Amino acid sequence: MAAGVSAPPPAPQAPRPKRPRPPSGRTNLASCVVATIFLIFIIIVILIVYYTVFKPQDPKIAVNAVQLPSFSVANGTVNFTFSQYASVRNPNRAAFTHYDSSLQLIYSGSQVGFMFIPAGEIDAGRTQYMAATFSVQSFPLSVPPRMGPTLANGDGVGFNYGLRVEPTMEIESKLEMAGRVKVLHFFTHHVYAKAGCRVAIAVTDGSVLGFHC
C-alpha cells in the first residue's frame, strides 16, 4: 500500500506593524480649544441679537389731557379734584410689568397730592391709556395769584392782545412708572419712565389754561 503524500503546512504570516497612536493630551487640548472658540462665537451671537433686537427700552409716557372736575377757593386756601389722562407705550418685544408707580402733585415746592397707580402689565409693542383722578385736600396759596396770560413787548411793558387776563396758579404733576421687562423669558431688566408737567390754572373757576410736559 502506497503511502499518502501530505500537503506542507501554510507558512506563518508576518505580524502587521501597529500604527502609533497620537498622544491623548494633544487631542484633549485641541478639543478644548475648538469647544471654547465655538462657545465664544455663540455668546457673541447672543449678545448681538440681544442688543440689536431685544435690548430693553424704557416705556414712553405722553400726557394727553389735564382736567380739574371740581375746584374751590376760600379764605386763601384751595382744594380741587385732579384728573390726568396719559398714554404709556411699551417699545419692547416683551411685556412690561409695572408695580411701583405713582402720580404726585407739587405746588410751590411742596407735595399737595399723591396717588399710587395699581400694578399692571402692558403687552409688547402696545400702548395703554391710563386715567388717574383723585381729590386734593385744601392747601394755602403761598403767594397772591399772578395775572396771566400776559405778553410783553421789547420794553417790558405788558399787554394781552385782547386775551383774557385773570389770576392764575401753577402746579406740577409727576408721573413715575417702574417695573421690569423679561427678555427671552430669561433676562430680566428693570425699566423706569417719568413724565413731568407744569399746569396753569385759573384761580377764578379752576379751568386749565394750559400745560407743558
C-alpha positions as CSV (number, residue, x, y, z in Angstrom):
1,M,0.0,0.0,0.0
2,A,1.5,3.3,-1.1
3,A,2.0,5.9,1.5
4,G,0.0,9.2,1.0
5,V,1.7,12.5,0.4
6,S,0.7,15.2,2.9
7,A,0.5,18.9,2.0
8,P,3.0,21.2,3.5
9,P,1.8,23.4,6.4
10,P,0.9,27.0,5.5
11,A,3.7,29.5,6.0
12,P,3.1,31.8,9.1
13,Q,2.1,35.3,8.2
14,A,4.2,38.2,9.3
15,P,2.6,40.4,12.0
16,R,1.3,43.8,10.7
17,P,3.1,46.8,12.1
18,K,1.0,48.8,14.6
19,R,0.3,52.5,13.8
20,P,1.5,54.8,16.6
21,R,-1.4,56.5,18.4
22,P,-1.3,60.3,18.8
23,P,-0.7,61.5,22.3
24,S,-4.0,61.8,24.1
25,G,-3.0,65.1,25.7
26,R,-2.8,66.9,22.4
27,T,-6.2,65.5,21.3
28,N,-7.9,66.8,24.5
29,L,-6.2,70.2,24.1
30,A,-7.4,70.6,20.5
31,S,-11.0,69.6,21.5
32,C,-11.0,72.1,24.4
33,V,-9.7,74.9,22.0
34,V,-12.5,74.1,19.4
35,A,-15.2,74.0,22.1
36,T,-14.0,77.3,23.6
37,I,-14.0,79.0,20.2
38,F,-17.5,77.7,19.5
39,L,-18.8,78.8,22.9
40,I,-17.3,82.3,22.4
41,F,-18.9,82.5,19.0
42,I,-22.3,81.5,20.4
43,I,-22.0,84.1,23.2
44,I,-21.1,86.9,20.7
45,V,-24.1,86.0,18.5
46,I,-26.5,86.0,21.6
47,L,-25.1,89.4,22.7
48,I,-25.5,90.9,19.2
49,V,-29.1,89.7,18.9
50,Y,-29.8,90.8,22.5
51,Y,-28.6,94.4,22.0
52,T,-30.0,94.9,18.5
53,V,-33.3,93.2,18.6
54,F,-34.3,92.5,22.2
55,K,-32.5,95.3,24.0
56,P,-34.8,96.5,26.8
57,Q,-36.0,100.1,26.5
58,D,-37.8,102.4,28.9
59,P,-41.5,102.9,28.3
60,K,-42.7,106.2,26.8
61,I,-45.2,108.3,28.6
62,A,-47.3,111.0,26.9
63,V,-49.7,113.2,28.9
64,N,-52.8,113.8,26.7
65,A,-55.1,115.9,29.0
66,V,-55.3,117.5,32.4
67,Q,-58.7,118.5,34.0
68,L,-60.0,119.8,37.3
69,P,-63.6,118.5,37.6
70,S,-64.1,120.4,40.9
71,F,-62.4,123.5,42.2
72,S,-63.0,125.9,45.0
73,V,-61.1,128.8,46.7
74,A,-62.0,130.1,50.2
75,N,-60.1,132.2,52.7
76,G,-56.8,131.9,50.8
77,T,-56.9,128.1,50.5
78,V,-57.7,126.0,47.5
79,N,-58.9,122.4,47.0
80,F,-59.9,120.6,43.9
81,T,-60.1,117.2,42.1
82,F,-57.3,116.5,39.8
83,S,-57.6,114.3,36.6
84,Q,-54.8,113.3,34.3
85,Y,-55.0,111.2,31.1
86,A,-51.9,109.7,29.7
87,S,-50.7,107.0,27.3
88,V,-47.9,104.6,28.1
89,R,-46.2,102.9,25.2
90,N,-44.1,99.7,25.6
91,P,-41.5,99.6,22.8
92,N,-40.1,96.3,23.9
93,R,-40.6,92.9,22.4
94,A,-41.6,91.6,25.8
95,A,-44.4,92.5,28.2
96,F,-43.7,95.4,30.6
97,T,-44.8,94.7,34.2
98,H,-45.1,97.8,36.3
99,Y,-45.5,97.5,40.1
100,D,-44.1,100.7,41.6
101,S,-45.8,103.7,40.0
102,S,-47.3,106.9,41.3
103,L,-48.6,110.3,40.4
104,Q,-47.8,113.3,42.7
105,L,-48.7,117.0,42.6
106,I,-46.4,119.7,43.7
107,Y,-47.2,123.3,44.4
108,S,-44.7,125.9,45.4
109,G,-42.1,123.2,46.1
110,S,-44.3,121.1,48.4
111,Q,-46.3,118.0,47.7
112,V,-50.0,118.6,47.9
113,G,-51.4,115.4,46.3
114,F,-50.4,111.8,45.8
115,M,-51.8,108.6,44.2
116,F,-50.5,105.1,43.8
117,I,-51.0,103.6,40.4
118,P,-52.2,99.9,40.6
119,A,-49.7,97.3,39.3
120,G,-50.4,96.0,35.8
121,E,-48.9,94.8,32.6
122,I,-48.5,96.2,29.1
123,D,-48.1,93.8,26.2
124,A,-45.1,94.0,23.9
125,G,-45.3,96.9,21.4
126,R,-48.7,98.0,22.8
127,T,-49.9,101.4,24.1
128,Q,-52.1,101.5,27.2
129,Y,-54.2,104.5,28.1
130,M,-54.4,105.5,31.8
131,A,-56.6,107.9,33.7
132,A,-55.9,109.0,37.3
133,T,-58.4,111.0,39.3
134,F,-58.1,111.9,43.0
135,S,-59.1,114.6,45.4
136,V,-56.6,117.2,46.7
137,Q,-57.0,118.4,50.2
138,S,-57.1,122.1,50.9
139,F,-53.8,123.9,51.0
140,P,-53.0,127.6,51.3
141,L,-52.0,129.7,48.3
142,S,-48.4,130.6,49.0
143,V,-48.4,133.9,47.2
144,P,-51.1,136.1,45.7
145,P,-52.1,134.6,42.3
146,R,-50.4,136.3,39.4
147,M,-52.3,137.8,36.5
148,G,-52.0,135.9,33.2
149,P,-51.5,135.1,30.5
150,T,-49.6,138.3,29.7
151,L,-47.3,139.1,26.8
152,A,-44.6,141.7,26.9
153,N,-43.1,144.0,24.2
154,G,-39.5,144.8,23.8
155,D,-39.7,147.5,26.5
156,G,-41.0,145.0,29.1
157,V,-44.5,146.6,29.0
158,G,-47.2,144.0,29.4
159,F,-50.2,143.8,27.1
160,N,-52.6,140.9,26.3
161,Y,-53.9,141.5,22.7
162,G,-57.4,141.0,23.9
163,L,-56.7,137.8,25.7
164,R,-58.5,137.0,29.0
165,V,-56.4,138.3,31.9
166,E,-57.1,136.7,35.3
167,P,-55.3,135.4,38.4
168,T,-53.5,132.1,37.8
169,M,-51.7,129.4,39.8
170,E,-49.3,126.8,38.7
171,I,-48.9,123.2,39.8
172,E,-46.5,120.5,38.7
173,S,-47.5,116.8,38.2
174,K,-45.0,114.0,38.2
175,L,-46.0,110.6,36.8
176,E,-43.4,107.9,37.6
177,M,-43.6,104.2,36.5
178,A,-41.1,101.5,37.4
179,G,-41.1,97.8,36.5
180,R,-39.4,95.1,34.7
181,V,-39.1,93.5,31.2
182,K,-38.2,89.8,30.9
183,V,-36.5,89.3,27.5
184,L,-36.4,85.8,26.0
185,H,-38.1,84.5,29.2
186,F,-34.6,84.6,30.9
187,F,-33.1,88.1,31.0
188,T,-34.8,90.4,33.5
189,H,-34.2,94.1,33.0
190,H,-35.6,96.9,35.3
191,V,-37.0,99.9,33.4
192,Y,-38.2,103.3,34.5
193,A,-40.2,106.1,32.9
194,K,-41.4,109.5,34.1
195,A,-43.4,112.5,32.8
196,G,-43.4,115.9,34.5
197,C,-45.9,118.6,33.5
198,R,-46.4,122.2,34.6
199,V,-50.1,123.1,34.7
200,A,-51.5,126.6,34.7
201,I,-54.9,127.0,36.4
202,A,-57.3,129.9,36.5
203,V,-58.0,130.7,40.2
204,T,-61.4,132.2,39.5
205,D,-63.0,129.0,38.1
206,G,-60.4,126.3,38.1
207,S,-60.2,126.0,34.4
208,V,-56.9,124.6,32.9
209,L,-55.3,127.3,30.8
210,G,-52.6,125.0,29.5
211,F,-49.9,122.5,30.5
212,H,-46.4,121.8,29.3
213,C,-44.6,118.5,29.7
